[in-house]
Every structure is written in C-alpha cells, then in structure tokens.
Amino acid sequence: MKVLILCTGNSCRSQMAEGFLKQMHPALQVWSAGTHPSSIVHPIAIQVMKEAGIDISLGYPKSADMFASVDLDYVITVCGGAQENCPVFSGKVKNRLHIGFDDPADATGSGEEILSVFRRVRDEIQHDFAAFFDKKLKSPLEEARLKAIVLEKYSAIASAGGCCCESPADVDYSIFSESYDQLKGYNPDADMGLGCGIPTEFAGIKAGDTVLDLGSGAGNDCFVARAETGEKGRVIGLDFSDEMLVKARKNVKKLGLKNVEFVAGDIDNMPLPDAIADVIISNCVLNLVPSKERAFAEMMRVLKNDGHFCVSDVVLIGQLPEALRQDAVLYAGCVSGALQKNDYLAIIEKAGFKNVKIHKEKQVSLPDELLHKYLDKQGFETYKKSESGIFSITVSGSKM
Ligand SMILES: C[S@@+](CC[C@H](N)C(=O)[O-])C[C@H]1O[C@@H](n2cnc3c(N)ncnc32)[C@H](O)[C@@H]1O
C-alpha cells in the first residue's frame, strides 16, 4: 500500500504525518513531498515529533514531481485554511483525500507559544492519521497479509510436488480431502490432496458448458469437469499461485486437452469478463479468501444469468479456541479462515444467490498431535468436550 502525503513546503505537517503513518504498519510505504519543497525539515517539527517518540530528523523535503511515475494508492493533502492553496498532484493515484491542518510554521509569539502551536498540530495529525489508518488501511493491509501467507504456502506445496508439507508444525492438508480415483476425468498428477469435497458431484455440469474453477491448484476438479463438458465445452481454472499454474498447465499439456485453460488471478478481483461462466466450482478455496463477500460478489458478476455455482468448503460450528483461530499455519490450512456455517450461508444469500442448498456436510477432526501443538492440556480437554466442530460442506446456489 503506497501513500504520499502532500503539502507545499514538505517541512512540517506532511513530514509529521509521514512519521506517524510509517510506524502504524510495516507493510505501508509512506512518503511526503511538497510542490515547493523547503530546504530543511522544520527544527521545531523534529523537536515535537521527538517528544512523541518519533525521529524525523533524517527526513528531507522532496519535490512531488519525484512521485509522478509511482502507482500510489492514496495522495493526502494536508494544507490548512482557505487562505492556503492546496497542491494538486497530477501523477497516478487511486484515491485522493484531504485532511487539513493549520501550518504551525505560521505561528507567532514567544518561543513557548510557537512550540505549543506545533504540539497542537502534531497531536491533531496523530489523531486524524490514526483514524484514517483504522478506517481505510487496516483491513486491506490485513487482507494482504493473509493472502501473502496463503500464496506462499500453496506455492511451496506446488513446488514441493504436493501435500503434505515439510514442517512438523504444518497441517496435513489431506485431512479434508475425498477420494477421486473413481471419477471420470480423474488425473492423479493433478490431485494434490488439497480438496475438501467433490464439487462437481452436485454441480449439474452439462455438455457444452463453460465451467470456472476458482483456486484450481494443479487442475484436479478442472479435469473432472472437462469429462462432463466434453470437447464442445470450456473449462477455466483460476489461481493466484504461479507455481500452481505451471503444474496445471503441464498437466493439461500432457493430456492434450484443447478446451481447458488456466488463468492467473485473484478470486476477489477476477481478470474475467462479466457473464462468462455457466457453472462455477471451487474446492476448499473460498475459506482462504479474506473477503468472502467480494469473492461471492465476483462469482455473481462472472456467472451467466442462468448460471449457478457448487463449491466445497470448510466452515465452523461453534468457536475455535483463540490459539487455533489466530494461527497463520492454520489459516493457510483452511481452518482459521473458515467462517461460521450460518455466516457463510448468509454471505451467499446477501450476494443475491437463490436456491442455496447444502448437498453434503461432513465433520472433520483435527488430529490430536496437531491440537497438542496449539493447546495446553486443559485447552485440549475443553476443546475435545466442546460442541465446536470443523465441517466440510458442499453447497450450491443459482444466479436467478
Ligand atoms: C486448498 S488449495 C485447493 C486446490 C484445488 N482446488 C484442489 O482441490 O486441488 C487452494 C488453492 O487456491 C488458491 N488460492 C487461494 N486463495 C486464492 C485467491 N485469493 N485467488 C486465487 N487463488 C487462490 C491457492 O493458490 C491454491 O492453489
């Protein structure tokens, strides 16, 4: 996430705002600049920021022109009253925002009076930028963090050749998966034991359909779907891991299929046109997407009007212990990103899907050895006695 804070001289307000915003999240890239940069950062700005525990003494005023070719997520102008001309940034930027503050450099009076103006503006900047961070940046940054974990994990699995992983702390991803070997179109090279159901079983795929598989991995469900669409249909697998796509494309080449293709992209922002698919399938993937709302909204967009979806996924009934919920490995292992079953179904309905139906529901137990890694003796016993459960479900819904 790239943010540029802009004022005229880049010596006080924008430097202070940069100082505060930078320390709010390590993944934020923050700069400040001015349209007419001063020669130095104002010494009293450095002093009052030091009082707040932030060292901006190494900063220097920069010209806004330096950022003309950077793809910025936000440009925030921080100029103050009506008497000030706010700078205009002409480079590439997704969002423009104005958060105005008085220029403390205009303060007059005794040294103590000037200092108190700098302190007031510093505190206002800290407050307003903390609010901006909470409102606009926190949740996209968290989503980006979770996606990076998932991407890294599944890319490593693809590179290693399949389930399961090398580290003893890792989840055995195959605890959820079902046996595919009796299915028409099954290709063992594409089966990495990463699914949690058989979505094609209830997907109602017809000959000639265009089927989209979200999070297609090495292509396991795509090849089963292709056996149903036949050669007049089309199967598109979408995945954001290059390593998975390489594996899937190798598999399709080996099989010599002309109507199965694999596309790179993110499920919550698919690089696909509207109304392209008759049927969407997905196997143990949507629980890995931080914004299920955006995922289902995208599914609605890319489905034809008379289209439908059938997905297998992991959901929860009851609460998981905090130690399991917060863990990154378990997030990538389809456990901690899973929603409560009712919340999951509510998101599908809120996206506008009709005739939502669960076809299969199966409880999945986490192995005791895994639970012992996260829970102490008492936590383990409490969890075992609790009503909470992890379930794999296969659910369908239609656009109309
Ligand atoms: C648990 S694996 C399932 C793979 C495949 N469906 C199967 O059953 O073998 C999850 C897959 O989804 C992909 N994935 C996860 N989040 C994604 C996202 N936001 N966009 C696209 N692909 C994603 C991963 O790269 C991985 O290949």
The ligand as a Gaussian input file, in Angstrom:
#p B3LYP/6-31G(d) Opt

LIG

0 1
 C       -6.544000     -25.789000      -0.757000
 S       -5.905000     -25.475000      -2.371000
 C       -7.118000     -26.247000      -3.385000
 C       -6.649000     -26.519000      -4.775000
 C       -7.646000     -27.243000      -5.673000
 N       -8.947000     -26.650000      -5.643000
 C       -7.733000     -28.701000      -5.295000
 O       -8.756000     -29.094000      -4.740000
 O       -6.752000     -29.406000      -5.523000
 C       -6.252000     -23.763000      -2.555000
 C       -5.851000     -23.148000      -3.905000
 O       -6.462000     -21.873000      -4.016000
 C       -5.524000     -20.917000      -4.454000
 N       -5.965000     -19.619000      -3.888000
 C       -6.109000     -19.289000      -2.585000
 N       -6.549000     -18.034000      -2.458000
 C       -6.707000     -17.555000      -3.714000
 C       -7.126000     -16.295000      -4.238000
 N       -7.469000     -15.278000      -3.434000
 N       -7.177000     -16.146000      -5.570000
 C       -6.812000     -17.176000      -6.404000
 N       -6.372000     -18.369000      -5.963000
 C       -6.331000     -18.562000      -4.633000
 C       -4.200000     -21.415000      -3.930000
 O       -3.115000     -20.922000      -4.671000
 C       -4.354000     -22.935000      -4.083000
 O       -3.947000     -23.387000      -5.331000

